[in-house]
Amino acid sequence: MKLITILFLCSRLLSSLCHEHTIREIDCDDQDAFLAVDAALKAHNDHQKSGNQFVLYRITQVNKTNEERPFFLIFNYEIKEGNCPVQNGKTWQDCDYKESPPTASGTCTATVRKELNDEFTVSSQNCQIIPGEGPMKTHKYQCVGCMHPISTEDPDLELILKHNIQHFNNHSSSTHLFALKKVQSAQRQVVHGWNYDIAYLIEQTNCSKENFPFLTSECQPLLNGASGECKDNASVNVDLKVDHISQKCHLFPEEDPVPPPKRMCAGCPKEIPVDSPELEEALNHSLRMLNAENNGEFLFKIAEVQTAKVQVVAGMKYIMTFIAKETTCSKGSNIELIKNCELNQPETALHCNAEVVIVPWENKVYPTVNCSPDKVATLLRRPPGFSPFRSVGPIERPTRPQKSCEYKGRREASGATVAQ
């Protein structure tokens, strides 16, 4: 049976070779994964001098460094001895598993690079082979001249990145210096020295080129400044100096200033429209208290609501400011204040601050109203020293209700209990 008909089994194990912010795990039936394993297994079989070729049994895990080539695949796979000798010119896909014992098997870990021309180059491979008879054998393969992924925190990158960012600042048209924000990925190749492929992010600082020839500790990221992404190829000689650099950077536009989010306060007062129907009950209670406390002959009515807020307490608390004006409706006539009451001439106006707490589940209301003349001219017709409110002493106002408090001095008003 040809290997094409074999169903490969996959698992999701994390590799100790993987660096969290530079690679991601992919499905083991990915086309790149299969081609990378094919290259690794062929390399393993090519290095055998005798015996049979090994055939792929299953891929157990694959990780990929990035989407843009060149990139690396780091994977684990399992193999079994096939029935084709290593020198018969066949590939492992043309072989079946060896049926007669003893048969060998093994597990391999490999790092393979996909080049720009779509070729796969084996950078390193380590296989643990369990022969049919005898002790376990280890086969290692290391491509010294191949690119290998390295940690983005490798200390060798510090000098190179410092040189590369200075190169960008020297040649960019920006008025400000840029600094390193984050290294995204890094690869290294051993030649007569080292070659590096590095991808990283940069961000604009508060240091202008006019005042700062190079980056210092004073240069800090500029709020809402520009940012960019760079991909560099750098050659470092044996003296640890950068000989050559090929740099491609793309700058993103500056971000628009984002206002800080408004603080959310569940128990804080919030504004509501002054014409909201929700205010009607609270305004009615405020007006009743105003007219009850007013020592004048005529009733007042609300002419204009200026501000309104609501707050969730042990009930609903309404905080309002409004203008009340005197009408032609007399208290002595026991006429209920209605919209048809005309304004008295000359007008007498009051500016009022009111707080009304409504506890609907207890059918209770706690209003507090404080008023003062809105204009001095409206009181010119009053005798000197006259006050529109009783002058027998300060009016006792209710304290803020608590969830389990009992209130004294209550009286009934319009079917609701009103605390004076």
Buried (B, 14 or more C-beta within 10 A) or exposed (E): EEBEEBEBEBEEEEBEBBBEEBBEBBEBEBEBBBBBBBBBBBBBBEEBEEEBBBBBBBBBBBBBBBEEEBBBBBBBBBBBBBBBBBEEEBBBBBBEBBEEEEBBBBBBBBBBBBEEEEEBBBBBBBBEBBBEEEEEEEBEBEBEEBBBBBEBEBEBBEEBBBBBBBBBBEEBEBEBBBBBBEBBBBBBBEEEBBBBBBBBBBBBBBBEBEEBEEBEEEBEBBEEBBBBBBBBBBBBEEEEEBEEBEBEBEBEEEEEEEEEEEEEEEEEBEEBEBEEEEBEBBBBBBBBBBBBBBEBEBBBBBBEBEEBBBBEBBBBBBBBBBBBBBBEBEBEEEBEBEEEBEBBEEBBBBBBBBBBBBBEEEEBBBBBBBBEBBEEEBBEEEEEEEEBBEEEEEEEEBEEBEEEEEBEEBEEBEEBBBBB
